[in-house]
Amino acid sequence: MSSRDYEEFLESFNNHGVRYLVVGAHAVAFHAQPRATKDLDLLIDQSPENGRAALEAIRAFLGTDLGLSLDDLIDTGSIVQLGDVPSRIDILAQLSHAIDFDTAWRARAGGRFANVPTQYLALDDLIREKEEVGRDQDRADVKVLKMARRARDARDDAPEQRLRLGFPLLLPKHPGAVLQSMPLCRGRRGRRHGGNGGRSGTEMARLARPPVQGLGTARVQALVSPDSKPSAKISN
């Protein structure tokens, strides 16, 4: 299974002009390094106009809106969840540290999710959000994100250092440019990869990307239960 389902969802958002930012683990992967995750977290602008665009994008992607309403999408106290882990999509109208969306949008980091142009929450905003949430995984993410920020700052200072030192200063490229070109791991549901088995660092980074399962060609069946009740969840 590939990441194509996530890509198609983001393409639908792009095609309908939805203002969104990728947050959570996929934003960590873009700015720093990949880690296992079971969902794709998207922060959307909670304006009614943007909410209607998001609803149309969901309908175009699934062929149904799953009974979701505009209020479901733009309510800052709710999270709309489409599908089930490990291929769930979470749509949020607000982050924990309550950053204004327009402010986050102006600071956003443009990139790609595989081959799809994608907007990511800025590195500094992502660090603040992770510090605010404060779970064990968030604290671990903060460590690697701050390392990425130091590397970014070093790159920004590189021209001045080259002039002062009189020789080229070689620094790593932005990791997101590499990570987003890596395909997701192919494997059976629930399979765990242990040890490096002599693999290269690039191969291990590829294996660290989570397999995406469950949406596939039968995505409506995956999101709508056999008795035709929508399986989209709204968490308060």
Buried (B, 14 or more C-beta within 10 A) or exposed (E): BBBBBBBBBBBBBBEBEBBBBBBBBBBBBBBBBBBEBBBBBBBBBBBEEBBBBBBBBBBBBBEBBBEBEEEBBBBEEBBBBBBBEBBBBBBBBBBBEEBEBEEBBEBBBEBBBBEBEBBBBBBBBBBBBBBEBEEEBBEEBBEBBBEBBEBBEEBEEBEEEEEEEEEEBEBEEBBBEEBBEBEBBEBEEEEEEEEEEEEEEEEBBBBBBBBBBBBBEEBEEBBBEEEEEBBBBBEE
